[in-house]
Amino acid sequence: MLKPEYLFEDKAVDGSCPLSDYGTLDVVSEGSHLYGEIMWPDGSFAEGRPCVIVFHGYPGSARNDDISHALCRMGCVVMSPHHRGAWGSEGKYLLSHCIEDAVNVAEYARSEEFCERYRVDAGKIFLLGHSMGGCTVLNAAKKLPWLRGVVALTPFDPSYYLDRDESLLKALLEQGKILHSDGVDAIFEDMRSLKDEVRFGSLSGLIGKLNLLFLIAEKDSVAPCDRMLAPLWEKLAGGPAVAGNAAGNRPVHRLHRYVADHGLLGSRNACIRDIAEFVCNVA
């Protein structure tokens, strides 16, 4: 059973059960090793733990460790992989690779070996992504209909800029010099080739049966929520009722707004509470 009362408070332990801890993550995606971190709660949390996989945005320098630690204290197993070409992971960074990576890590988390080792319920796998990571998890979810839920924090849709001013997108991508890639132009061309495939407005029929949580920033200077996410959210919130998710239940679709900029700084605790509530309600 999850215990959200420990989101912001350490749980007392007496040493009679295995302690909470962390280790190095190493998952192979399309032949490349993805490195990162995995953390797990103490042994008082029973079998059937949820697993939340946290994906970083572009270029990966912004971390969501506060969310990861809070969810682990609550009772979740949390994985934080670095995409190909980011922070020591093998391969080269591309948005297409990020989507493949998310699918492959999710499938790994669902494996019998992983679930047995970390006492995870294969039916309680969540994807969480910030910014470009939000685009990553929403598009990976198209290929993972068994997911229990998807959380997108200030999700970034590159097609928004590609439709309006490609130079603005290229300027944002200049931050990618810290990535291992074939250069900003290669990353840009990959995004342009995926423009219609990853466009948020085209995703509602493909992910609408999943439990979805969106956290958006009213003052977002990178991913203007009222324009970038609106084509998807309006279809999810105002469209015809979907048949139901994989569990046969009507899916949960929620959106929370914060007075914040793209990184949601100043609203992080509220974000954590809203994410925890979502996970507890649908896990």
Order of alpha helices (4+ residues) and beta strands (2+ residues): beta-beta-beta-alpha-beta-alpha-alpha-beta-alpha-beta-alpha-alpha-alpha-alpha-alpha-beta-alpha-alpha-beta-alpha
